[in-house]
Amino acid sequence: MERKLPVTSREFVMAALICIALSGASALVRREDIESSLDIIHEVSTNSLGSLCVTESFRSLSVPLDTLRFEPARQKADLAATLLQDLGLAYHNGLEDAMSKNILVSDPTVLSARVLAMNASTGLLVYCTWWQKQGLEMGGPKKIKENIMELGQKPSTDFPWYEDADSSPTLRSPKFIESPPNVSYRGWWTYPYYSCSARRWLISYSVPIPPPGRMGIKGFLSLDVDISHLEVDQCEAQLGSASTNTMTVFHGSHKCHNLTSQCITKFSLHTSTWSRGRYQCHCRKGFYSPYHGGIFNGSLVEVAWEEKLENSSDSWGSIFQCRQCAPGCHFCVDESPCLASYSWPFRITLLTVSIICVFFTIVLNCYMFKHRKLKVFKVASPIFLSITLLGCATMYLEMAAIFPVLDMYSCIATKWSRHLGFCVTYTALLMKTWRVSLTYRVKSAHKVKLTDKQLLQWMVPILLVMLIYLGTWTLSDTPTAEEIVDNDDLRFKQCTYNWWDHSLAIGEVLFLAWGIRVCYNVRNAESLYNEARLISYAIYNIALVNILMIAFHLFIFPKAGPDIKYLLGFIRTQLSTTTTIALVFGPKVIRVLKGQGDQWDNRARSRGVTASFSLNGIGLVPEEAPEDLYQENEELKEEIQKLAAQIEFMKIVHMEMNNRHIKPKAGGYFTSLNAPMVVHSPLTKQGLLNKPPEEL
């Protein structure tokens, strides 16, 4: 069963309008007249004359011809008729020959000319002069002396160019065509006809010459124009390519299937004989045919059309009608697909997982907000944790943007979700790590405090730059989808990559490099709940995953299909985003579920990590009076213990410097467990006893 073809084409409408505009008055010709004329042309061209040239001397067509191209010959005929009428036919018997030979036949387009003189009252032929062009090699025109028209008898109306003015005063018989509007002719043009005697296609112009009164001699002047050199063009008219020898009346009379094929005129340089079907039907763009390579000879198409009308064969619809290519094919030779297929169940599965992850981040954000006063969340700055989850949810939404067949809107959503989500997530994590780095590198006793508000003031300009870049990109050079091919040369759409993408990629790589450096600086930093190290791992993971995915796209799967590319995008999102959530929020949620969310990390405290350092490095620094008095007391106790230890140390050192005979007691401050009972002060070995106190 053949597929139904869409009935829509702007080209066909334009071709019809062009045909109507160029055809002029011929556009009013009936379709039946054009078809009957084409049948006559076909009979003549194939010598299937039948009764023609046996019982008939000519055969007229039913379609008019544009006669403006023969205007010089008509003007000469009107001039000759005027002169003959003014000078009179009765007394200048040699004038007719001069007119016929020297004025009319001398025109290059005129084949023959004749002047008849008849009795005005009886209509009997008195005189006839007939000159006919014999060709250049024959020495010019020749007067026909044969008794073609019997003198003393009425002229025969069998001639296609003759009609008695008395029987038809206006000469508007079926032999003659209507004159163009707003134009005054003395005579009338005939319909094109095939002359058996001349073996040519002719058109004649006839002018009656009225007598000076009721009595006298009336005349009739006629000339024949050879139109065999004209071309029967059945295709649609083309603007800018119209030939001066083309008969526009036959435009659009071809039998090609207009919706699937296009008519191409094929004129032969070796023959000027009129014939039907001098064209080819070429399959249009997006269509093909398994027969004849999609190019059909017009004569065969004409025969198939006649068989279709006679219901004797359906070859016109089955063989000479092109078939539509597979969807998306601009050119094809068979029904092979041109577009890459999309595995929608597979893509829906991956999209479902991504949407679940988005809801999970929203639930996790609500869960964290509910327990934001617990130490495990409070020291990690809940506001930055919320920003991180917001960025992760935005990156998950990229899978929804690249899910359908890509177009301009999906490409815009892809760019925004990918780059903005990355910027939000990565900047939030990096701000927290950068605060740890600044605190960790401080060597003085003065405590550096960076509040969340200060970090947000640094974060907002970074996000603002990204928003301005993406907005300018969208408005000035809107991302669109372009067609690419996969390994099987099947086409599918992918978002374009240009210098906007490359510039942003370079900026993100530099941003990642700075983040990796910050993470490297805090590699030995200790913090409560091991937060700094986990964030560093997350940043390392983001950088590694993005670099690996770029390598996969460019070098390993450069021509992967749409489903493979969608899978790679899903893997990149899960490895970077899900891993980040697992590293940053996993340990915290586990502690809360175990009921340890409001307890300090004893292992970090045992390594000397104070609550003050933890809060200053990766957590919240309240700008008002601290709510947790226990925590503030713990900090003060730690500072007092440090100062007491330093004072005790300096007291012992000064005492030994001023009393060198005092030896350290066993088990004292400077006693080593592995040393013998009598030990010397370590200051003596290091030469410190001889140094003044100022240098110590």
C-alpha positions, 0 to 999 in steps of 0.5 A: 500500500502506497503512502499518501502524499501531503497536498501542500507545496508553495512551489506549485502555487508559484508555478501556477501564478507564473504560468497565468501571468505569462500566458496572458489571454491564453490562460482563458483557453479551455483545458479540453481545447488544449488537450485536443490540440495536443492530440492533433500535434501528436498525430502530425508528429507521429505521421498518424495522419489518418484522413488528414492530407487524404480528404483534408488539406489542413487541420486547425488547432483550437488554441490561439497563438500570441501574434505580437511576435509577427507584428511587422508582417501584420503591419505590412499586410495592413499597409498593402491592403490600404494601398490596394484599396486606395489605388483600386484593383481593377486598373492596376493588375500588376500592383497585386504582384508587386505587393505580394512579392516585394512587400509581403513575401520579403518579410523573413517570417512570411512563407507565402502571400496572395491577393484575390480580386473578385466581383463585388456583386457576384463574388466570382474570382476575377484575378489571383496572384500567389507568391510563395517562398521557395528557400534561399537556395532556390533564388527567392519567392516563386509565383504559383502558376498552377490553377489553384483557384478557378477564375470565374468561380467563387473562391473555395472556403476550404482554405483555412485563411479564406472566409467570404466577407459577405457571408461573414461581414465581420470575418469572425468565423471559427477559423479566426481568433479574437484580436487582442483587446484595445488593438485595432486590426484591419484583418484577422489572424487564423488559428494555427494549422498544419498545411498538407501542401507546405508540410508546415505549421502555419498561421495566416493573416487575412484582410478583406479589401472592400469595393469602392461601392456596391459595384466593382472589384473587391479584394482579399489579401492573405499571408502565411507565417511559418511557425514550425520553428516555435516550441511546444513547451508543456512545462510550467513557465519559469521566470527569467528563462522564457524563450522567445520561441515558446508557445505559452498557451501550452504551459502547464499541460504536461502530465507529470504528477505535480506533487511528486515530480517536476516537469523539465523541458527537453528540446532537441537541437536537431529538429523543430517539429512540433511534438507532444511530450517533449519533456521529462518528469524529475522526482522532486526534492524529498521524493524518489522512484525505483523506476528509471532512476526517478526520471521519466520520458514525457512521451511515456508519461503522456501514453500512461495518462491516456491509458489512465483516462481509458481505465486500461492501465494504472501505470501512471499512478504506480510507475510514473508517480514518485514516492516520498522519501523517509522522514527527514530525507532531502535526497534519496534513492530508496526508502532507507531512513535518513534520520537517526532513530530515538529510543524513547523508552530508554530516554524516558527511563534516564529522564525519570531518574533525573527527575527523581533526583531533582525531587530528591534534592528538594526533599533534602533541602527541606530536610536540612532546613528542618534540622538547620540548628543541629551542629552538623548542619549549623557549622557547615553554613545552611545557606551555602548548603541550600545554594549547592542543592539549588545548583545541583537541581538545575544541572539535573534539569539539563536532561529534560532540556536535551530529551526531545528532538532539539530545537532553538528553545531546547538548546537555550534551556540546555545552555542555561541549565548546564552552565548556570547550574555548574556555576551555582554549585561550584561557586558555593562549594568553592566559597566554603573551601576558600574560607577554610584556606584563608583561615588555615594559612593564618599564623598569628594568634588573631582569629580571622572570621569570614561571615556568610554575608561576606562570602555571599558578597564575593559569590554574587558578582561571579553569578552576575557575570554568568547571568550577563554572559548567558543573557547576551549569548541568548539575545545576540546569537541565539543557540540553535540546533544543527544537523549532524550525522552519526556513524551510519550517516543518519542525521539528527539535530545537535545544539550548535557549538561556536565561539560562545561555547568555547569562550565559556568553556575556557573560563570554566576550566580556569575556574576549575583550576583555581578551585583545585589549587584552593583544595590543594592548599587545604589538603592538610587542614582539619575540620569538624565532620571532615567537611573541608576534605569532602568538599575538596573531593567533590571539587576534584570529582567535578573537574575530573568528570567534566574533563573525561566527558569532553574527551569521550565526546571529542575523541572516543564517540565523535559521531555517536548517535543521539541516544549515546549522547544522551547516555553520556550526558546522563552519566556526566550528570550523575557522576558529577552532581549525584557524587557531589551530593553524596560527598557533601550531604551523605555523612551529615544525613547519616549522623542525623539519622544516627542521632549524632547530629548535635554532637561534636566530632570527637576525632577532630577535637582530639586532633586539635580542631577547635570549635572556633576554627571549625566555625571560622573555616567552614561554618557559620559565624554569628554576628550577634551574641552566640546562642550556644553558651556551652560552645563559647565556654569551651573556646575560652577554656581552650585559650586559657589552657594554651596560655597556661601551658606557655607560661609554665614553659617560660617559667621553667626555662628562666629558672634553669637559666638563672640556676644552672646547678638545678637538675631536672627531677625525674618525671619532671617537665623535661624528663625523658622516659627513656633517659637515665636517672641523671639527665642534663637540661636540654637547654645545655645541649642546644647551647641555650643556656649561654644565650640571653633571654631576649633571644629565647 
